[in-house]
Amino acid sequence: MSSLDAESIEVGIVVGAHGVGGALRVRLHDIASDALATKRVVTLCDANGHGLTCELRRVSRQPGTQIVRIWVDGVSSRDDAERWRRAAVRVDRAQLTLREDEYYLADLIGLRVRGHVDSAEGAGRLLGRVSDLTSNGVQDLLQIDADTGEGRVQWLLPALSEFIIAFDEHEVVVDVPPGFLPRPIESDWV
């Protein structure tokens, strides 16, 4: 993980240009996010590792969608904007505030996942490690990789408080109903 990754959060992806004045169309990872606010500094990061740190001049939301239009310093034409297509839009963590009960899903990547059968028994078996985040269009999902006696298994867990009971810097404790886990893990776990 680079220092940029540790110090900033990816809040969206540039999906294209808007108009001829350099506006960027950005698909937000969280439609309710206020991470892209005017005067905030963002960094555009392309797949080749090139970045542009710039101030947001203007933000325009498209109601009912995950798309926002942003105008930033350093991008002043459609050609400039097209150059940043598929770039990640990152915001420094210091510019963002979290409530006490909030956390960034990205902070769960790399953590062990341990099952929690019920509170009387405490943490259960190791169920894998969070390898990535994805979405099914309705909710965010944790992608979890597990090594079993039958080989490597990948499974998805909705990133909902009903499933994620607790976490610390080493692991995520989850509560999953019987039948939810892939069979090789379920048979070892139950």
PLY file of the C-alpha trace (Angstrom):
ply
format ascii 1.0
element vertex 190
property float x
property float y
property float z
element edge 189
property int vertex1
property int vertex2
end_header
0.00 0.00 0.00
1.45 3.36 -0.95
1.39 6.33 1.40
-1.25 7.87 -0.89
-3.45 4.82 -0.31
-2.95 4.99 3.46
-3.58 8.72 3.72
-6.49 9.00 1.29
-9.76 7.30 0.44
-11.02 6.49 -3.05
-14.45 8.11 -3.30
-15.21 7.53 -6.98
-14.05 6.82 -10.53
-13.95 9.23 -13.47
-16.33 7.78 -16.07
-15.90 10.46 -18.71
-15.93 14.10 -19.70
-18.89 16.48 -19.65
-19.03 19.31 -22.17
-16.01 21.12 -23.56
-14.88 23.02 -20.46
-13.03 20.21 -18.68
-15.79 18.90 -16.42
-15.33 15.33 -15.21
-18.18 12.86 -14.74
-17.48 10.86 -11.58
-19.32 7.74 -10.37
-19.33 7.91 -6.57
-18.80 4.74 -4.57
-21.31 6.06 -2.01
-24.24 8.06 -3.41
-24.82 9.72 -0.02
-21.20 10.81 0.34
-20.34 14.46 0.77
-16.63 13.75 0.20
-16.64 15.82 -2.98
-17.33 19.31 -1.69
-16.32 22.60 -3.29
-12.90 23.87 -2.18
-11.85 20.36 -1.14
-8.57 19.06 -2.56
-8.77 15.80 -4.54
-6.22 13.64 -6.30
-6.94 12.00 -9.65
-4.92 8.76 -9.96
-4.70 6.90 -13.27
-3.82 3.23 -13.79
-0.21 4.13 -14.64
0.36 5.72 -11.25
0.19 9.30 -12.53
-1.67 11.72 -10.34
-3.01 15.24 -10.32
-3.76 16.92 -7.00
-6.18 19.78 -7.48
-8.87 21.87 -5.82
-12.54 21.29 -6.63
-13.96 24.47 -8.14
-17.52 23.24 -8.61
-19.62 20.13 -7.97
-22.96 19.35 -9.64
-24.98 16.32 -8.56
-27.28 14.38 -10.87
-30.24 13.52 -8.59
-31.01 9.83 -8.21
-27.70 8.64 -9.64
-24.20 7.96 -8.40
-22.86 10.41 -11.00
-21.58 13.88 -10.13
-19.93 16.42 -12.39
-16.84 18.12 -11.01
-14.67 20.96 -12.24
-11.10 20.97 -10.93
-8.03 23.17 -11.31
-5.67 21.80 -13.97
-8.38 20.25 -16.18
-9.71 22.91 -18.55
-10.73 21.15 -21.78
-12.59 18.07 -22.92
-9.26 16.53 -24.01
-7.83 17.14 -20.52
-10.91 15.52 -18.97
-10.82 12.49 -21.30
-7.20 11.87 -20.28
-8.48 11.12 -16.73
-11.16 8.60 -17.79
-11.08 5.57 -15.42
-8.91 7.48 -12.91
-9.63 7.05 -9.22
-10.76 10.15 -7.36
-9.16 10.22 -3.92
-9.65 12.54 -0.96
-7.20 12.94 1.91
-8.59 11.33 5.08
-7.80 14.50 7.05
-10.49 16.34 5.02
-13.18 13.82 5.94
-14.99 13.23 9.20
-16.41 9.98 10.50
-18.93 9.56 13.27
-17.87 7.30 16.11
-19.88 4.38 14.71
-18.57 4.76 11.12
-15.59 3.26 9.31
-14.27 3.00 5.78
-14.91 -0.34 4.09
-11.50 0.02 2.42
-9.93 -0.31 5.89
-11.22 -3.89 6.09
-9.18 -5.09 3.09
-6.44 -7.46 4.22
-8.06 -8.28 7.58
-8.79 -11.85 8.70
-12.48 -12.78 8.89
-13.54 -14.78 11.93
-16.97 -16.29 12.50
-19.02 -15.38 15.55
-21.60 -18.08 16.25
-23.22 -16.35 19.22
-22.04 -13.90 21.82
-21.73 -16.54 24.56
-19.13 -18.47 22.55
-17.04 -15.50 21.39
-15.13 -15.55 18.12
-15.33 -18.75 16.09
-13.28 -20.19 13.25
-11.19 -18.35 10.71
-13.34 -17.91 7.58
-10.82 -16.22 5.30
-9.38 -12.79 4.60
-11.02 -9.71 3.04
-9.37 -9.42 -0.39
-11.47 -6.74 -2.11
-14.69 -4.73 -2.17
-17.37 -5.01 -4.81
-21.03 -4.14 -5.25
-24.09 -5.94 -6.56
-25.77 -2.64 -7.40
-27.82 -2.69 -4.21
-25.17 -2.95 -1.52
-21.44 -3.11 -0.97
-19.93 -6.56 -0.57
-16.74 -7.81 1.06
-14.92 -10.29 -1.15
-13.38 -12.93 1.11
-10.74 -15.49 0.13
-10.47 -18.70 2.16
-8.11 -21.67 1.93
-9.94 -24.94 2.60
-9.11 -28.61 2.31
-10.68 -28.43 -1.16
-8.57 -25.46 -2.33
-9.10 -21.73 -2.38
-12.70 -20.52 -2.12
-13.95 -16.99 -2.68
-17.21 -15.77 -1.17
-19.08 -12.50 -0.73
-20.49 -10.98 2.43
-22.87 -8.00 2.42
-21.22 -5.05 4.16
-24.12 -4.64 6.57
-24.16 -4.24 10.35
-26.25 -7.42 10.64
-23.22 -9.38 9.41
-20.23 -7.30 10.55
-20.28 -7.49 14.34
-16.90 -5.91 15.15
-13.42 -5.35 13.82
-10.01 -4.20 14.94
-6.70 -3.68 13.16
-6.26 -7.46 12.71
-9.65 -9.02 12.02
-13.33 -8.66 11.27
-15.80 -10.66 13.37
-18.88 -11.65 11.40
-22.18 -13.34 12.18
-23.48 -15.34 9.25
-26.52 -17.61 9.26
-26.09 -21.35 8.63
-26.16 -22.13 4.91
-24.70 -18.75 3.96
-21.09 -19.86 3.61
-19.73 -21.87 0.67
-19.97 -25.60 1.38
-16.25 -26.30 2.02
-16.15 -23.58 4.67
-19.62 -24.32 6.08
-18.80 -27.99 6.67
-15.62 -27.06 8.56
-17.33 -24.30 10.49
-20.60 -25.74 11.76
0 1
1 2
2 3
3 4
4 5
5 6
6 7
7 8
8 9
9 10
10 11
11 12
12 13
13 14
14 15
15 16
16 17
17 18
18 19
19 20
20 21
21 22
22 23
23 24
24 25
25 26
26 27
27 28
28 29
29 30
30 31
31 32
32 33
33 34
34 35
35 36
36 37
37 38
38 39
39 40
40 41
41 42
42 43
43 44
44 45
45 46
46 47
47 48
48 49
49 50
50 51
51 52
52 53
53 54
54 55
55 56
56 57
57 58
58 59
59 60
60 61
61 62
62 63
63 64
64 65
65 66
66 67
67 68
68 69
69 70
70 71
71 72
72 73
73 74
74 75
75 76
76 77
77 78
78 79
79 80
80 81
81 82
82 83
83 84
84 85
85 86
86 87
87 88
88 89
89 90
90 91
91 92
92 93
93 94
94 95
95 96
96 97
97 98
98 99
99 100
100 101
101 102
102 103
103 104
104 105
105 106
106 107
107 108
108 109
109 110
110 111
111 112
112 113
113 114
114 115
115 116
116 117
117 118
118 119
119 120
120 121
121 122
122 123
123 124
124 125
125 126
126 127
127 128
128 129
129 130
130 131
131 132
132 133
133 134
134 135
135 136
136 137
137 138
138 139
139 140
140 141
141 142
142 143
143 144
144 145
145 146
146 147
147 148
148 149
149 150
150 151
151 152
152 153
153 154
154 155
155 156
156 157
157 158
158 159
159 160
160 161
161 162
162 163
163 164
164 165
165 166
166 167
167 168
168 169
169 170
170 171
171 172
172 173
173 174
174 175
175 176
176 177
177 178
178 179
179 180
180 181
181 182
182 183
183 184
184 185
185 186
186 187
187 188
188 189
